[in-house]
Amino acid sequence: MQLVFFLEELSAKELLKELLPRLVPNHVTLQFVVFEGKQDLEKQLPRKLRQWHLPDCRFVVLRDRDAGNCYAIKGKLRALCDDAGREDVLIRIACRELESWYLGDLASVAKALDAESVAAQQGNRKYREPDALDNPYQELCRLAPTYQKVAGSRELGKVMDWKNNHSHSFNVFINGVLGMLE
């Protein structure tokens, strides 16, 4: 089986290529198709899906919500997949940004980004629902000034605790991927 991930940015690939091998069985092959932002993803997604003819592939689209409406974004992506003849694509939205997922596991942020004091803040009200933060990227940079999108995502992917994350959208993503393997 092959899981193919369509991603809007390189940082998502760096996170997932480190994180997912710890979750999926060895017989599952992972492939990542990275686009140059959400507009490029939406423009090219139908063509990429139509052209994919390898057997036993399952597809996942991951996109940031940013300031948009989650349901509208997911509906638009669903329509693009359906138009390409692929109704079986798993679509997941990172609310608001990928950094929300990191803020849901501050112990891993502390470990990966050498910011030891950060882990103790997970109990703060602000970080109990990281998907609700207005600017997760800015918040993460405030907590861990050494954070850089691509390198930080790679390091976080190595240590993130996928079973104990306070980000609802992260948990929905993980459960969706694991559900595809059943």
BAFI-3210 file (N, C-alpha, C; in Angstrom, 3 decimals, decimal comma, padded with zeros to 6 digits):
// residues 182
n [1|2|3|4|5|6|7|8|9|10|11|12|13|14|15|16|17|18|19|20|21|22|23|24|25|26|27|28|29|30|31|32|33|34|35|36|37|38|39|40|41|42|43|44|45|46|47|48|49|50|51|52|53|54|55|56|57|58|59|60|61|62|63|64|65|66|67|68|69|70|71|72|73|74|75|76|77|78|79|80|81|82|83|84|85|86|87|88|89|90|91|92|93|94|95|96|97|98|99|100|101|102|103|104|105|106|107|108|109|110|111|112|113|114|115|116|117|118|119|120|121|122|123|124|125|126|127|128|129|130|131|132|133|134|135|136|137|138|139|140|141|142|143|144|145|146|147|148|149|150|151|152|153|154|155|156|157|158|159|160|161|162|163|164|165|166|167|168|169|170|171|172|173|174|175|176|177|178|179|180|181|182]
n.u [000,843|000,404|000,652|-000,207|000,579|-000,686|000,513|000,600|002,934|006,514|007,314|005,338|005,787|008,334|007,735|005,917|007,386|009,126|007,517|005,406|006,552|006,837|004,300|002,953|002,689|005,533|005,189|003,837|004,202|005,332|004,599|005,262|003,845|004,629|003,385|003,506|002,311|-001,130|-002,801|-001,502|-001,652|-004,455|-004,900|-003,398|-004,113|-006,451|-005,500|-003,170|-004,304|-005,930|-003,971|-002,703|-002,040|-001,130|-001,584|-003,312|-003,103|-003,591|-004,954|-004,158|-004,998|-003,577|-004,015|-003,487|-005,742|-005,608|-006,977|-009,379|-012,660|-013,184|-014,998|-015,781|-013,333|-012,679|-014,851|-014,424|-011,987|-012,891|-014,681|-012,870|-011,415|-013,464|-014,224|-011,999|-012,443|-011,932|-013,250|-012,510|-010,542|-008,798|-009,317|-007,804|-007,621|-005,366|-005,796|-005,217|-002,791|000,053|001,734|000,023|-000,345|002,114|002,130|000,345|001,764|003,847|005,909|007,373|008,165|009,873|011,887|012,745|013,436|015,174|014,206|013,707|012,053|009,562|007,833|006,472|004,418|002,240|-000,045|-001,228|-004,063|-004,213|-002,840|-004,222|-006,114|-004,853|-005,593|-007,280|-005,835|-004,921|-002,581|-000,597|002,016|003,476|003,182|004,546|007,139|007,608|007,701|009,739|012,359|014,285|012,975|012,482|010,670|010,991|013,290|012,641|010,186|011,030|012,645|010,748|009,008|010,444|010,212|007,627|004,804|002,442|000,262|-000,479|-001,502|-002,643|-003,914|-006,791|-007,209|-004,867|-005,156|-007,434|-006,388|-004,352|-005,934|-007,484|-005,546|-004,605|-006,992|-007,230|-005,511|-006,671]
n.v [-001,180|002,262|005,466|008,607|011,912|015,088|018,215|021,586|022,923|022,820|022,510|020,929|018,470|017,886|017,574|015,364|013,309|012,553|012,006|010,162|007,560|006,426|005,728|004,259|000,966|-001,012|-001,994|-000,068|002,411|005,734|008,741|012,054|014,910|018,052|021,298|024,717|026,460|027,159|027,961|026,953|024,233|023,829|024,444|022,517|020,036|018,488|017,592|016,154|014,089|012,814|011,820|009,885|006,593|004,307|001,167|000,385|002,773|005,323|008,478|011,624|014,892|017,754|020,840|024,181|026,058|028,743|031,933|031,262|029,726|026,651|024,635|025,551|025,537|022,821|021,808|022,918|021,659|019,017|019,049|019,492|017,091|015,230|016,028|015,159|012,522|011,116|010,185|009,151|010,434|011,495|014,392|016,862|019,566|021,789|023,538|026,586|026,882|024,814|025,117|025,216|022,591|021,967|023,569|022,197|020,240|020,920|019,829|018,398|020,512|021,802|019,872|019,452|021,987|023,038|024,480|024,524|025,548|025,787|023,545|023,417|025,185|024,041|023,498|025,953|027,976|029,109|027,337|025,015|024,699|024,890|025,235|027,361|029,658|032,826|033,466|031,117|030,599|032,931|032,847|030,477|031,194|033,150|031,659|029,839|031,043|030,077|028,658|027,613|027,357|025,042|023,504|023,363|021,996|019,527|018,638|018,602|016,658|014,368|013,950|014,425|013,641|011,717|010,660|012,238|015,053|018,355|019,630|019,688|019,487|018,234|015,735|014,793|014,589|012,596|010,406|010,053|009,288|006,909|005,490|005,031|002,979|000,741]
n.w [000,000|-000,683|000,672|-000,331|000,015|-000,458|-000,207|000,968|001,526|002,087|004,757|005,926|004,698|005,750|008,463|008,355|007,084|009,021|011,237|010,464|009,763|012,261|012,920|010,948|009,475|008,367|005,764|004,388|002,037|001,868|000,213|-000,800|-002,128|-002,815|-002,958|-004,090|-002,076|-001,083|-003,222|-005,478|-004,881|-005,006|-007,679|-009,124|-008,057|-009,077|-011,619|-010,915|-009,381|-011,320|-013,015|-011,583|-011,487|-010,224|-008,615|-005,523|-004,005|-001,667|-000,868|000,654|001,426|002,713|004,148|005,305|007,340|007,844|007,847|006,819|006,251|007,604|006,762|004,241|002,879|002,987|001,574|-000,961|-001,654|-001,604|-003,766|-005,865|-005,785|-006,262|-008,852|-010,168|-010,198|-007,890|-005,211|-002,831|-001,364|001,495|003,248|005,080|007,367|008,722|011,562|012,705|011,431|010,612|012,759|014,926|015,562|016,654|018,907|020,381|021,578|023,623|025,101|023,245|021,621|023,390|023,605|020,897|019,964|021,727|023,973|026,882|029,003|027,917|027,915|030,376|030,064|028,845|030,307|030,572|029,953|027,404|025,722|025,788|023,847|021,103|018,437|018,377|018,547|017,206|015,723|015,314|014,331|014,959|017,722|018,366|017,578|019,457|021,814|021,239|020,040|018,246|016,332|013,028|010,044|008,156|009,058|011,783|011,678|010,737|012,896|014,954|013,978|014,491|017,213|018,134|020,124|019,151|020,397|022,479|022,119|022,144|020,090|018,299|015,514|014,706|015,941|014,602|012,037|012,424|013,315|011,012|009,106|010,300|010,214|007,490|007,112|008,068]
ca.u [000,000|001,112|-000,076|000,300|000,170|-000,615|000,788|000,736|004,237|007,615|007,385|004,444|006,514|009,408|007,100|005,306|008,363|009,737|006,482|004,586|007,155|006,655|002,890|002,437|003,450|006,662|004,805|003,196|005,125|004,866|005,056|004,833|003,819|004,608|003,013|004,030|001,228|-002,495|-003,359|-000,869|-002,249|-005,820|-004,828|-002,820|-004,623|-007,255|-004,660|-002,305|-005,136|-006,333|-002,818|-002,129|-002,626|-000,542|-002,587|-003,228|-002,712|-004,589|-004,548|-004,466|-004,714|-003,431|-003,907|-003,749|-006,974|-005,287|-008,125|-010,557|-013,697|-012,769|-015,966|-015,718|-012,072|-012,798|-015,818|-013,761|-011,038|-013,693|-015,177|-011,730|-011,126|-014,589|-014,118|-010,896|-012,840|-011,371|-014,114|-011,983|-009,410|-008,935|-008,978|-007,639|-007,279|-004,636|-006,413|-005,059|-001,553|000,783|002,309|-000,962|-000,073|003,303|001,738|-000,413|002,723|004,952|007,042|008,180|008,776|010,999|012,944|013,237|013,919|016,035|013,493|013,302|011,004|008,301|006,980|005,644|003,312|001,147|-001,235|-001,836|-005,324|-003,920|-002,312|-005,103|-006,787|-003,968|-006,245|-008,032|-004,922|-004,998|-001,347|000,241|003,421|004,041|003,206|005,631|008,394|007,767|008,089|010,985|012,903|015,124|012,127|012,451|009,599|011,362|014,158|011,884|009,194|011,776|013,034|009,536|008,503|011,229|009,929|006,235|004,045|001,188|-000,828|-000,775|-001,416|-003,833|-004,515|-007,879|-007,016|-003,795|-005,724|-008,316|-005,488|-003,738|-006,981|-007,840|-004,478|-004,649|-008,198|-006,993|-004,678|-007,468]
ca.v [000,000|003,534|006,654|009,767|013,139|016,328|019,192|022,948|023,519|021,927|022,228|019,800|017,260|017,626|017,029|014,048|012,275|012,109|011,544|009,041|006,221|005,897|005,368|003,340|-000,277|-000,981|-002,315|001,105|003,371|007,113|009,655|013,418|015,827|019,376|022,389|026,025|027,205|026,621|028,209|025,988|022,940|023,776|024,491|021,309|018,820|017,608|016,986|015,154|012,936|012,117|011,183|008,878|005,303|003,179|000,462|000,349|004,076|006,105|009,873|012,551|016,294|018,528|022,275|025,081|026,838|030,165|032,691|030,851|028,888|025,253|023,867|026,021|025,048|021,369|021,614|023,228|020,574|017,824|019,213|019,288|015,654|014,571|016,338|014,352|011,117|010,507|010,503|008,477|011,185|012,032|015,809|017,348|020,974|022,179|024,767|027,564|026,596|023,641|025,444|024,879|021,212|021,989|024,173|021,177|019,321|021,793|019,008|018,121|021,786|022,004|018,919|019,617|023,337|023,444|025,532|023,708|026,120|025,826|022,394|023,701|026,075|023,305|023,595|027,284|027,994|029,499|026,218|023,844|024,627|025,659|025,526|028,609|030,806|033,614|033,424|030,089|030,750|034,003|032,369|029,505|031,953|033,841|030,654|029,180|031,954|029,384|027,939|027,936|026,509|023,748|022,768|023,109|020,950|018,265|018,242|018,289|015,378|013,282|013,754|014,688|012,557|011,728|010,181|013,237|016,372|019,143|020,190|018,863|019,209|017,237|014,438|014,390|014,172|011,309|009,380|009,827|008,502|005,558|004,859|004,603|001,784|-000,403]
ca.w [000,000|-000,712|001,090|-001,051|000,692|-001,223|000,843|000,450|001,802|002,413|006,192|006,207|004,284|006,706|009,665|008,137|006,723|010,280|012,161|010,008|009,863|013,619|013,081|009,929|009,344|007,426|004,384|003,794|001,442|001,977|-000,825|-000,523|-003,260|-002,200|-003,847|-003,694|-001,449|-001,201|-004,559|-006,378|-004,544|-005,542|-009,138|-009,695|-007,431|-009,940|-012,651|-010,267|-009,017|-012,547|-013,635|-010,691|-011,876|-009,522|-007,803|-004,065|-003,467|-000,947|-000,955|001,735|001,142|003,946|003,873|006,437|007,291|007,950|008,358|006,066|006,843|007,488|005,972|002,852|002,319|002,805|000,497|-002,233|-001,928|-001,911|-005,135|-006,771|-005,798|-006,921|-010,273|-010,696|-010,140|-006,682|-004,079|-001,649|-000,830|002,850|003,271|006,441|007,476|009,928|012,054|011,665|010,707|011,092|014,070|015,963|015,954|017,507|020,183|021,091|022,216|024,015|025,565|022,054|021,233|024,307|023,256|019,525|019,683|022,830|024,707|028,026|029,854|027,178|028,229|031,548|029,702|028,203|031,145|030,484|029,213|026,033|024,936|025,879|022,543|020,219|017,155|018,513|018,534|015,976|014,947|015,925|013,933|015,774|019,107|018,479|017,503|020,743|022,804|020,827|019,024|017,266|015,380|011,601|009,507|007,586|009,981|013,012|011,396|010,653|014,249|015,711|013,495|015,101|018,636|018,521|020,745|018,409|021,237|023,516|021,518|022,481|018,879|017,781|014,082|014,615|016,301|013,503|010,962|012,783|013,310|009,621|008,469|010,865|009,700|006,103|007,147|008,525]
c.u [000,885|000,166|000,588|-000,294|000,376|-000,581|001,023|002,129|005,256|007,675|006,472|005,112|007,575|008,863|006,673|006,318|009,117|008,715|005,820|005,261|007,051|005,235|002,439|003,295|004,526|006,257|004,121|004,286|004,507|005,445|004,451|004,938|003,614|004,319|003,596|002,891|-000,133|-003,099|-002,791|-001,450|-003,630|-005,829|-004,394|-003,417|-005,455|-006,418|-003,775|-003,106|-005,553|-005,184|-002,239|-002,797|-002,002|-001,603|-002,292|-002,665|-003,896|-004,052|-005,029|-004,084|-004,666|-003,184|-004,164|-005,087|-006,683|-006,505|-009,425|-011,543|-013,360|-013,706|-015,952|-014,453|-012,173|-013,779|-015,213|-012,777|-011,777|-014,201|-014,055|-011,382|-012,217|-014,534|-013,012|-011,229|-012,302|-012,198|-013,559|-010,805|-009,734|-008,462|-008,930|-007,120|-006,548|-005,194|-005,437|-003,873|-000,924|001,354|001,320|-000,720|001,122|002,978|000,878|000,469|003,970|006,133|007,957|008,849|010,009|012,181|013,558|013,908|014,757|015,459|012,860|012,130|009,627|007,334|006,020|004,424|002,121|-000,146|-001,910|-003,064|-005,109|-003,534|-003,149|-005,874|-005,973|-004,587|-007,003|-007,132|-004,952|-003,754|-000,380|001,725|004,114|004,178|004,351|006,987|008,662|008,270|009,460|011,604|013,784|014,299|012,260|011,521|010,053|012,202|013,427|010,850|009,859|012,123|011,824|008,947|009,207|010,790|008,468|005,555|002,650|000,008|-001,272|-000,598|-002,739|-004,497|-005,561|-007,646|-005,873|-004,355|-006,667|-007,481|-004,913|-004,770|-007,422|-006,819|-004,495|-005,877|-008,044|-006,203|-005,461|-008,085]
c.v [001,239|004,638|007,850|011,019|014,325|017,464|020,570|023,529|022,472|021,579|021,067|018,484|016,897|017,061|015,584|012,971|011,763|011,457|010,240|007,675|005,602|005,392|004,258|002,079|-000,168|-001,240|-001,138|002,070|004,758|007,934|011,026|014,253|017,216|020,430|023,693|026,893|026,628|026,844|027,229|024,588|022,821|023,758|023,144|019,994|017,946|016,887|015,886|013,900|012,133|011,319|010,038|007,533|004,100|002,502|000,590|001,639|004,695|007,510|010,696|013,950|017,011|019,983|023,056|025,781|028,321|030,891|032,280|030,033|027,425|024,459|024,270|025,506|023,556|021,052|021,871|022,120|019,285|017,889|018,992|017,803|014,885|014,796|015,533|012,865|010,382|010,925|009,974|009,204|011,690|013,485|016,254|018,778|021,195|023,525|025,508|027,252|025,346|023,892|025,216|023,475|021,152|022,547|023,215|020,177|020,110|021,025|018,684|019,382|022,033|021,117|019,228|020,960|023,902|024,634|024,903|024,260|026,087|024,728|022,687|024,556|025,344|023,397|024,959|027,234|028,231|028,304|024,944|023,628|025,429|025,990|026,860|029,851|031,509|033,503|032,414|030,222|031,792|033,564|031,378|030,212|032,709|032,860|030,042|030,003|031,275|028,673|028,516|026,919|025,128|022,930|022,428|022,011|019,583|017,758|017,864|016,952|014,187|012,960|013,935|013,439|012,564|011,226|011,222|014,643|017,100|019,781|019,229|018,515|018,222|015,849|013,912|013,902|012,782|010,191|009,061|008,973|007,073|004,793|004,358|003,294|000,535|-001,151]
c.w [000,000|-000,254|000,415|-000,404|-000,237|-000,203|000,264|000,647|002,248|003,895|006,583|005,827|005,318|008,016|009,436|007,792|007,953|011,211|011,714|010,045|011,254|013,841|012,150|009,858|008,257|005,985|003,670|003,309|001,527|000,831|-000,556|-001,791|-002,663|-003,263|-003,314|-003,169|-001,768|-002,587|-005,582|-006,136|-005,182|-007,066|-009,729|-009,181|-008,374|-011,010|-012,058|-009,910|-010,244|-013,151|-012,798|-010,959|-011,184|-008,666|-006,309|-003,457|-002,738|-000,801|000,232|001,267|002,489|003,578|005,148|006,249|007,188|008,501|007,672|006,878|006,562|006,572|004,506|002,165|002,023|001,672|-000,869|-002,618|-002,293|-003,346|-006,155|-006,898|-006,536|-008,431|-010,948|-010,668|-008,929|-005,475|-002,763|-001,000|000,579|002,828|004,728|006,420|008,800|010,380|012,959|010,780|011,294|012,493|015,211|016,482|016,911|018,883|021,005|021,818|022,603|024,601|024,391|021,535|022,096|023,920|021,891|019,287|020,819|023,584|025,940|028,831|029,196|027,620|029,380|031,218|029,083|029,000|031,114|029,586|027,719|025,155|025,036|024,591|021,533|018,861|017,190|018,491|017,183|015,102|015,565|015,568|014,816|017,234|019,319|018,447|018,803|021,806|022,516|019,694|017,976|016,194|013,976|010,966|009,064|008,561|011,280|012,830|011,341|012,054|015,095|015,272|014,113|016,519|019,035|019,068|020,132|019,230|022,270|022,970|021,780|021,269|018,329|016,311|013,858|014,890|015,220|012,321|011,244|012,737|011,882|008,908|008,997|010,382|008,264|006,045|007,560|007,365]
res [m|q|l|v|f|f|l|e|e|l|s|a|k|e|l|l|k|e|l|l|p|r|l|v|p|n|h|v|t|l|q|f|v|v|f|e|g|k|q|d|l|e|k|q|l|p|r|k|l|r|q|w|h|l|p|d|c|r|f|v|v|l|r|d|r|d|a|g|n|c|y|a|i|k|g|k|l|r|a|l|c|d|d|a|g|r|e|d|v|l|i|r|i|a|c|r|e|l|e|s|w|y|l|g|d|l|a|s|v|a|k|a|l|d|a|e|s|v|a|a|q|q|g|n|r|k|y|r|e|p|d|a|l|d|n|p|y|q|e|l|c|r|l|a|p|t|y|q|k|v|a|g|s|r|e|l|g|k|v|m|d|w|k|n|n|h|s|h|s|f|n|v|f|i|n|g|v|l|g|m|l|e]
***
